[in-house]
Amino acid sequence: MDFAATAEAIAAAYRTKARLLHPDVPGTGNTDAFVALKHAYDVLSDLDSRAAYDRQARRAAQEEWEPGVMPPPREATPPPIPMRQPRASDLHWAVWLGLGVVLTVGVVQVARHLTALPPLPPGPPIPARAPVVAPAAPAQLQAANESAIPIRLVGNPNFYITPAAGPTVLWRRDDTTDAFLPAGRLPPFSSVQALRLLRPNGLIEIRTTDTATGFIEASRLTPGNAAAAHRAYCAYHAGGNPENGEILQRRGKGQGRLEVDNRTTQPAVLKLRDPAGVVVVAAFLAPGGHTTLVGLPEGRFQPDFAIGELWSRTCRGFAAGMRAQRLSGYFSLAALTPLSIPPDLPGEPAPTDISDDAFEHE
């Protein structure tokens, strides 16, 4: 299996499908499919990860043929289809084909990570005789499973917990009864270090402290480090898509005003910080959008701005493809007006890149 899609085609297919699968989209929203889509996009957009997947796919294809039997000739690869930005009501068949490729990559990656875990030591299998956990009331389940803040357990995270209908139970092994007993619950998108897979029971052993371990159902985990878990959490709790010119955050009032233009082809968010680093105002701009911010307090401010895909109201940052920058120094509103994104102030140095955490910091 050999995929020759360009990076631009993959990105376009991802953006199109993300707008349909996001949990807040009525009718087409699907949480599990969206998380799988995002993980698959992370693999395809990284050259090393994509090359590793292609190598494994080729090996798997070769193993399907018996020794000495020549495989049938490959069909000629059709010429690339020009991609355009589709409308929701007019999706090209190539977009659906690309989505199938992305989801297939995600499934193969999960299987590869699980099978790569160290094998069990020799010995009799552990019977899974854990008692059934009594179900909680729907309100309690929602509070425990959706609103809880993710945590990061000890070790080097290589998996995180995906959201599901019920809470994710952390099991411990009771040596006296040779059974698994419930030891607690972990919120979705918590980061863990997986150590090995107990194949007879479908459980993965994870590190809980420097000296202790626990067990989680394999179906509740997906490969990814702490950064991937944070991005998935932000995407899941993104909230509604902002309107052009929408004020996302405001502190203080005054008579100041600022005109802002987004000259990029992606959504953008502008933040003005006072000398103490506090965000005075944050505003959303659609691609190519223009807005005038009024009622701002007078003073000198440092502009931060970011572009990306899928703005997350919970994380106050873009959940995918985010790039954040900052202007050095502080400016009056009169000196900034009109402000363009990216900024182009005469005589001032170019903006510098900042981390996602620095942009999201309040």
Secondary structure, 3 states (H helix, E strand, C coil): CCCCCCHHHHHHHHHHHHHHHCCCCCCCCCHHHHHHHHHHHHHHHCHHHHHHHHHHHHHHHHHCCCCCCCCCCCCCCCCCCCCCCCCCCCCCHHHHHHHHHHHHHHHHHHHHHHHCCCCCCCCCCCCCCCCCCCCCCHHHHHHHHCCCCCCECCCCCCEEECCCCCCEEEEEEECCCCEEEEEEEECCCCEECEEEEECCCCEEEEECCCCCEEEEEHHHEEECCHHHHHHHHHHHCCCCCCCCCCEEEECCCCCEEEEEEECCCCCEEEEEECCCCCEEEEEEECCCCEEEEEEECCCEEEEEEEEEEEEECCCCEEEEEEEEEECCCCEEHHHHCCEEECCCCCCCCCCEEECHHHHHCC
